[in-house]
Every structure is written in structure tokens, then in C-alpha cells.
Amino acid sequence: MHKMLGRVLVLSIASLVAHQVGYAAQQSAAGGTPPDGPYTVCVATNPGQYVSAPFASAGQPSIQERNNWEAAFAKFVLQKYNVIIVGSTTCVTYRNRAIADDAVKRVSASQLKAIGTGWNPSVVTSAAPVPTGALGICFSDPGRPPVYYSGEIRLDFDIAKQNDKGAQDPRIPELTQRYQQEFLAFLKSKYGYANTGAYPTACQLNMKLEPEVTALKARLASQAPSAKFIETGWLPGSSPAPAPAASASAPAATPAAGGPSTGIAGVYTGSYICGGRVRYLKLTVTGPENGLVTAHFTAYFPPDAHDKVYTFTSNGRLDPATGKFKLIPLKWDTAEPPNVVMVGMTGTFDPKANKVTGTIDYSGCTTFEAMRGRDN
């Protein structure tokens, strides 16, 4: 009996050693990871969350590879959900599929509303290719409203090379200082801007996508929630001379013939159709400044009553020649309602009829119509 137990014990130890040797060999062959290899998950925050599907990847992807994933995922979310990411987009690599799946579950279980997109790098969209250059924007001191924005400044910086080397383009400091001074002179000339603080204007010149510009604006808006924000359209080298003051006898300016007035600003009330139901809306529009408009979209729930009110901000452009405009959602002004997403709008402003009409840019939604000055 003792000999049999000894033999069994020896066999058991031998089996255990063989198992450990085999497992160690698998670990070594896979570079310290289980046989199924690393998987990556991308998450975009808006402040709700959009989650990619786990996809196989290298254990240590390059900075450029991560940048490409993040840019492609942000563009996918913009195209499919009509949402510009105003938070962050990050791609994290895990040791194996099980850990990646668990990460997706944790995101889905978080307090932020999470949407599983099914995206992976093999998903091809019709979105424009990622630009190779950089974008920049200048803005006035957020602590002293109103806050003024420049137009989007396009630069030839190689952002990918900057990120890989961990150093910024050497031209950035010099251009930042120059553009800050030019933008400040423009604001003094056109708007009578008189900020004498240490940093009356600032410029950020190393962004690679339009959503990053929008995200920066959203962060500034969160710092000064009650401030008025003005899109000036200024670009380097375009500072105009101050406009001459109108004399008391000068006639008021009138819209150019052949096109509708750009006086779209006002409060519009009306309705839109989503899910086959008519829903009430209020649209508060400010601007335009150089064709740029801001709109606050207010919806009511239940859809046929005014019991609960939710509002989000959109930014967009108005073509003064045709009255056509397109609005892209930016951020919630009120608390984010459950199971509701922000939507874009494509429409036309009719100054003669004093109304806006068009379509809601979201699956399951169709048209909208709202009249300016009409009681709720």
C-alpha cells in the first residue's frame, strides 16, 4: 500500500511539474500573456459613454496606432450617432479577451449611460480621412466674459511625429505668442475688448480633429456656465480695421437683395417627429457671427406635455445666401435625461415666414417646424 501511494504521489508530482512547465512555455511563447493574446477596447466619453467591441491587437501598440484607433472611433461615433465627443477617447489594451470583456462589462455597469457600438478597426465608414496637419484655436480669458473664439486655425504640424517623439513642434511657442497678440489686437479693434489681465487671450495649436476643438470649447463653457460665447471667425492675418461708427442720420443697414436676412436669432416654438410621435420643442438661437450660430434645443417629456424639460446646446453654421443651416449637438445644459440622446438638425430659415423647418438628424426621426415669437 505504501509503495502504491508513493507511486501515485510521484506520478501526481510529475504531472504537476509537466503542467507547470507547459504553462510556463505558453507564457514565454506568448510574451507573458495567455494563448488568446492581447485585446484592446476603446471608450469615448460625451459625458455618456460609447464602447467599442474588444479587438485583437499587439500587446504594446505604438502611440501612432492608438492615435489612429482613437481618431477612427471618434469619427465612427460622430457618423453613426451624430455625436461629437466632448470628453475623451481612449483605447486600452488588456492581456486577453476575458479581461477585455470584463472591462466592457464594467463600463456598461458604470453610472454613465453606455452604448455598445460594435466598432473595431476593421469597420470602414465614409467619414473623411484623419487630417495629417493640426488644428488650433484662440480664445479670450474665460474668467472675464463674454468669451471670444477665433476661427479654426489649420497648421501643417505633424501631430503623429510629435506624439511619437514626445516633443512638440518647435514652431508652436513662437506662433502661440504671435497669434495671441494678433487675436488680442483684433478683439480690441472690433469689440472694444479691454482685458488687462496677465493672460487676456490664449491659443491652443496642437489639436488633430474638429471634435477636439469642440471639446475645448465645452471645457471652457463648463468653467463659465453663465458666460456669453462669441464666435468671431478670426484667423491669423485677417484682423480688420475697426468698423466706422454709424452717424445719427445714417439709415439702418438692410439685408442684401437676393437672399434672406441672416437675422435668425430668436426663440422658436414648434414640434418635431420622432418614433412616429409629434413632440414639442423650443429652439433658442443666438448669432450669427460670421455664419456661426448657437442653438439651445429644449424638449419636453412626456412628449405631448411640458412636465419635464431638458435642454442641450448645439453649434453650427448658417448660409446667409440660402438660409440653410446645420446644427451639431454639443452638450447638455440640464441634467442628461435617461434613454435620450442629443440630436442634430438640418434646416432652412425663412425670414418672411419667420420660421425654421427641416429634418432631425437621427434614426427614427423625421421633420421639425418652429415659428419665431409664437407663444409656447
C-alpha positions, 0 to 999 in steps of 0.5 A, a space after each residue: 500500500 505504501 509503495 502504491 501511494 508513493 507511486 501515485 504521489 510521484 506520478 501526481 508530482 510529475 504531472 504537476 511539474 509537466 503542467 507547470 512547465 507547459 504553462 510556463 512555455 505558453 507564457 514565454 511563447 506568448 510574451 507573458 500573456 495567455 494563448 488568446 493574446 492581447 485585446 484592446 477596447 476603446 471608450 469615448 466619453 460625451 459625458 455618456 459613454 460609447 464602447 467599442 467591441 474588444 479587438 485583437 491587437 499587439 500587446 504594446 501598440 505604438 502611440 501612432 496606432 492608438 492615435 489612429 484607433 482613437 481618431 477612427 472611433 471618434 469619427 465612427 461615433 460622430 457618423 453613426 450617432 451624430 455625436 461629437 465627443 466632448 470628453 475623451 477617447 481612449 483605447 486600452 489594451 488588456 492581456 486577453 479577451 476575458 479581461 477585455 470583456 470584463 472591462 466592457 462589462 464594467 463600463 456598461 455597469 458604470 453610472 454613465 449611460 453606455 452604448 455598445 457600438 460594435 466598432 473595431 478597426 476593421 469597420 470602414 465608414 465614409 467619414 473623411 480621412 484623419 487630417 495629417 496637419 493640426 488644428 488650433 484655436 484662440 480664445 479670450 480669458 474665460 474668467 472675464 466674459 463674454 468669451 471670444 473664439 477665433 476661427 479654426 486655425 489649420 497648421 501643417 504640424 505633424 501631430 503623429 511625429 510629435 506624439 511619437 517623439 514626445 516633443 512638440 513642434 518647435 514652431 508652436 511657442 513662437 506662433 502661440 505668442 504671435 497669434 495671441 497678440 494678433 487675436 488680442 489686437 483684433 478683439 480690441 479693434 472690433 469689440 472694444 475688448 479691454 482685458 488687462 489681465 496677465 493672460 487676456 487671450 490664449 491659443 491652443 495649436 496642437 489639436 488633430 480633429 474638429 471634435 477636439 476643438 469642440 471639446 475645448 470649447 465645452 471645457 471652457 463653457 463648463 468653467 463659465 456656465 453663465 458666460 456669453 460665447 462669441 464666435 468671431 471667425 478670426 484667423 491669423 492675418 485677417 484682423 480688420 480695421 475697426 468698423 466706422 461708427 454709424 452717424 445719427 442720420 445714417 439709415 439702418 443697414 438692410 439685408 442684401 437683395 437676393 437672399 434672406 436676412 441672416 437675422 435668425 436669432 430668436 426663440 422658436 416654438 414648434 414640434 418635431 417627429 420622432 418614433 412616429 410621435 409629434 413632440 414639442 420643442 423650443 429652439 433658442 438661437 443666438 448669432 450669427 457671427 460670421 455664419 456661426 450660430 448657437 442653438 439651445 434645443 429644449 424638449 419636453 417629456 412626456 412628449 405631448 406635455 411640458 412636465 419635464 424639460 431638458 435642454 442641450 446646446 448645439 453649434 453650427 453654421 448658417 448660409 446667409 445666401 440660402 438660409 440653410 443651416 446645420 446644427 451639431 449637438 454639443 452638450 447638455 445644459 440640464 441634467 442628461 435625461 435617461 434613454 435620450 440622446 442629443 440630436 442634430 438638425 438640418 434646416 432652412 430659415 425663412 425670414 418672411 415666414 419667420 420660421 425654421 423647418 427641416 429634418 432631425 438628424 437621427 434614426 427614427 426621426 423625421 421633420 421639425 417646424 418652429 415659428 419665431 415669437 409664437 407663444 409656447 
